[in-house]
Amino acid sequence: MKRYGIGLLFLLPWLIGFCIFVAIPIGWSLFMSLHKVAVVPGGFKYDWIGMKNFKDAFVTDNVFPIELITYFQQMLLMVPMIVIFALLISLMLNQRFPGRFLYRAIFFLPVIFATGQVLSELFTQGAGEIPFIEQYNLEPLIEQYIGKQFAETIMSVLSRAILILWYSGVQILIFIAGYQTISPTIYEAVRIDGASPWDSFWKITLPASVPFISLNVLYTIIDLFTFPLNPVLAHIRDNMFKMDTGYGYASALAWIYFGFIFVLIAIVLLLFGRSVKTRRDRR
């Protein structure tokens, strides 16, 4: 019992910080989402309206559902693009060559510098666009073969391709760390048996990287949901300061947004959990 008390004592600063800076704001946000919040002299006025804010998000608001669905469609392209790019780059950076630490630092630097306002300013100046999209007029071609419904989503992702790939620094490091868990003797054994590097990748490297792929997918999803150029977050932020909506409605939008994120993460965990379990059963 004394041992548990000592452990709780060490956890006490974290528990206090969690309650003050996380638990209380989350609870307060949920409380405001059920009220009509108005700014009055001396503070805030709360009028109970129940689930009306949540209902208005889908019935009255003509912008939020469209932006939410559009951004989810973009994410279906963004997440695989970032994870696959990180996988390929990490494979190259995991090889032995002069100056590889310098190249690893170069790919990680955008994670440090291209954040928040810096990233928004770079995008405003056109730093995230691929020049050949306009040069070769690809938009009509994409509309012709894919359709206007999905062409806008694809063009939006392509217009941010460079900035999105800058968000792959952490994923690259996670993959490189994952490769270190694979014993070199395994590669030596399959090389003696006559396996090519291509066979080694499909039979050893990729199966061993499945847990790290799932981790990177989850990290990328969460990272993109807080992307500075996320239109859903911008819509929530704008509604905070409107007279007819205010903090209550913005809090309801944020909780709906969180609910969609939670469901998506649960689906990813379920899919990767089943794949890992299947691999273990085969062994």
N, C-alpha and C positions, 0 to 999 in steps of 0.2 A: 504493500500500500504506500509505503514511503517512497518507493521508486516511481510510482505513478504520480505522486505529488511533486516530485522533483521535475519530472517530465512536463507536467502542466505548468510549473513555474517558469520553465524555459519557453513554453508556448504562450505564456500570458501576454508578452508585448505584441506578438502577432495577433492574438485573439482580440486584444483591445483595438489595435489598428484596423482589423477586419470589421469589427462592429461599428467603429466610428466612420471609417472611410468607404466601406462597401455595404454592409448589411443595412445600416440606417438609411443611406441614400437610395438603395434599391427598394426598401419598404416604403419610403416617402414617395418615390416615383410611382409605385403601384397605387398608393393612396390618392395621389393627384390624378391618376388616369381614370379614377371613378368619380371625379368631381369636375365641375366647371370652375376653373381658377381665374380669378380676376385680381388685378393689382389695384389696391386702394391705398389711400393715405394711411401710413402706419403699418403696412404689411400686405397680406394676401387675404382674399375672401374666397371661401370654399363652399360651393353649392353642390350637394349630392345629386348626381344624375345617373348613377349605376353604370350600365354597359353602353350608354349612348355614344360615348366617344369611340368605342370599338366598332359600333354599328355604323357611325358616320364615316369611318375610315374607308368602308367598302361601298356605302350607299350614296353618301353626299360628296365625298372627295373624289373627283374625277382624275386626279393626278397620281395619288399614292399607289393604287393597285397597278396602274400601268407601269410606273417606275419600278415597282417591286418585281413584277413579272419580267420586265425587260432586263433588269440587272441580274436576275436569276438566269436568264438565257445567256447573258454575257459570261456569267461565271462558269457555265457548262463548257465554254471555250477557254476561258482564262486559266482555270485550274489545271486541266491536262497540259496546256501549253507551257505553263510554268514548271510543272513537275517533270515533264519529259525533257525540257530544256535543262533543268537542274541535273537530271540523271545523266544526260549526255556530257555536259560540261564536267561533272564530277568524275566521270569515267576517265576523261582526259587528264584532269588535274590529279588523279590518283596515280598516274604513271610517274616513273622516275625520269626526270629531265632537269637540266640546270635552270635554276630560278623559279621552281614551281611554287615556292612560298610567296614570291612576288606576284605571280599570276593569281594565286588564291586570294591575296589581299586585294588585288584589282577588282575581282568579281564580288568581293564583300564590301568594298567602299561605298557603292550606291546605297546600301542598306543604312549606312551612317548618315550620308549627306542628303540623299533624295527622299526626305521625309517631310510631311506636313506642308507648310507654306512654300518650302523650296520646291517640292514636287509640283505643287499647283502652279507656281510661277514658270517652271520649266515647260509644263504642258501648255500654258498660255502662250509662251513664246514659240511653240511648235516643235520643241525638242523631242517630243515623244512620237512624232509621226514618221511613217516610212515614206521617203520621197517618191518611190516608183508607183505608189497608189494613184497619185494625181497625174504623174507623167504619162502613165499608160492607160489612164481612165478605166480603172478596174471595176468601178461601181456598177456600170451598166452590164458588164460581163457577169458579175456575181448575181445581179438581179435576174439575168436571163437563165442561168443554170440552177439557181437556188430558189428564186422567188423573192418578191419584195418583203414578204413577211419576215424572213430570216436575214435578208441582205443588210438591213439596217443594223442588226445586232453584230453581224460579222464585220461590217465596216467600222463600227464603233470600237470593236476589239482590236482590229488592225491599226486603227488610228492611234491606239495607245500601246502598241506592241512593244516598243523599245522601253517605255516606262514600266510595263508589266514585267518584262524580262529582268529589269533592274531589281525587281522584288524577289529574285530567285537566290540571293546570296546566302540566306540562312538555310534554305533547302539544300544547296550545294554542300555546305558544311556538314549537314546531317547525313547526307549520302556518303561523303568521304569518311565520316566517323563510322558509319555502318560497314563500309568496306574493310575497316581495320579489324572487325570482329570475325572476318573469314580467315581461317588459318592458311598461310602460304603453302603448307604441305599438301593441301587439297589440290591447289593448282599444279604443284609439281607432280603429283600422282597422275592427274589426268593428262598432263603434258607428256609424261612417259608413256601413257597408253595411246598416245597419238592424237589427242583431241586438239583442235584448232582453237585460237582465241575466241572465235565466234561461238564454238560449242561450249567453251568455258563460260561465256557470258550467259547463254541461255540455260545451261544446266546447273551452274553454280552461283554466279553473281546475281542474276535476276531473282531466282527463288529466295536467296538469302536476304535480298533487299526488300522483300514484300512488307515486313513490319515497318521499315523506314519509309517506304512509299506511302503506306497508310498514315504514318505520322506527318509526312510532308503534305499530304492531301488535306489533313485536318488543319495543319498550321496555315496552309495557303487559303483555305476557306475562311478561317477566322481573320487572317490578315487582309483579305480582299473585302470583307464585310466592314472593315474600318478604313478602307482605302480613302485617301483625301478627296478623290474625285468621284466618290460614291454619290449618285443623285438622290438615293433614298435618305441618306444622312443629311444631305443639304435640305431636302424637303422637310424633314423633322425639325431641323434647326430653324428654318424659316417660319414654321408654324408656332414656334415658341414665343415669337415676338409680335404675332398678329393679335389684334383686339378681339376678333370673333372666334379664335381658337385658343391660343395661350398655352400655358404649361400643361394643363390637364390633357388637352387633345394631343400635344406633342408627346407626352408620356405614354398615352395609349398607342400612338404610332410606333414608339420605340419598343413597347412590349410585344406588339404584333410582329415587328421586325425580328425581335429576339426569338419569338416562337418559331418563325420560319427557319432561322439559323439553327435552333435546337433540333428541329425535325430533320434537317439536312445532315447535321453531324451524327444524329442517331442512325440514320440510314447508312452513312459511310462506315460507321463503327460496326454495324450489323453485317454489311457486305464483307469487309475485310476480316472481321472476326470469323465468319464462316469459311473464308478462304484459308486462313491460318489453321483452323481446326481441321479442314480437309487435308491439308498438307501433313499435319501431325498424324492423322489416322492412316494415311498412306505409308508413313514410316513404320 
